[in-house]
Amino acid sequence: MYGLYDKEGVLRFVDSDKEACIAYAELFELSCTNYCLMDLANDQKKEKGFTNLDQSLEVNNN
């Protein structure tokens, strides 16, 4: 999966096809300096040790 983020870091589009993400950017006239294309499938492997901060904060607030 690929995610297309705008320059503010907002996720604008997600698709399994990289070319579809690029087509989305072209459709909305986003230049390559105004967006970031990330391979989300590779990022999921890095999140195995992810801690849910909401649960951590809930425990600490008791």
C-alpha positions in Angstrom: 0.0 0.0 0.0 1.1 3.5 -0.8 0.1 6.7 1.0 0.3 10.2 -0.6 0.7 12.9 2.0 0.6 16.6 1.3 3.2 19.1 2.5 1.4 19.6 5.8 1.6 15.9 6.5 -2.1 15.1 5.8 -2.8 11.8 4.2 -4.6 12.6 1.0 -4.8 9.2 -0.8 -4.1 5.5 -0.2 -3.9 2.8 -2.9 -2.0 -0.4 -3.6 -0.9 1.0 -6.9 1.9 3.5 -6.8 1.0 4.9 -10.2 -2.6 5.6 -9.0 -1.2 7.7 -6.2 0.9 9.7 -8.7 -2.2 10.1 -10.9 -4.1 11.5 -7.9 -1.3 14.1 -7.4 -1.4 15.0 -11.0 -5.2 15.3 -11.0 -5.1 17.8 -8.1 -2.0 19.5 -9.6 0.2 18.7 -6.7 3.8 19.2 -7.8 6.4 16.7 -6.6 7.7 19.3 -4.1 4.2 19.5 -2.5 3.6 15.8 -1.6 5.4 12.7 -0.2 4.7 9.2 -1.4 5.3 6.5 1.2 5.3 2.7 1.0 2.9 1.9 3.9 3.5 -1.9 3.7 7.1 -1.5 4.7 6.2 0.9 7.5 3.9 -1.7 9.1 6.8 -4.0 9.7 8.4 -1.2 11.8 5.3 -0.8 13.9 5.4 -4.3 15.6 6.6 -2.7 18.8 4.1 0.2 18.6 2.7 1.3 21.9 -0.9 2.7 22.0 -0.3 6.0 23.7 -4.0 6.4 24.6 -3.9 3.3 26.8 -0.6 4.3 28.3 -1.9 7.7 29.3 -5.1 6.1 30.7 -3.1 3.9 33.0 -0.9 6.8 34.2 -3.9 9.0 35.0 -5.4 6.6 37.5 
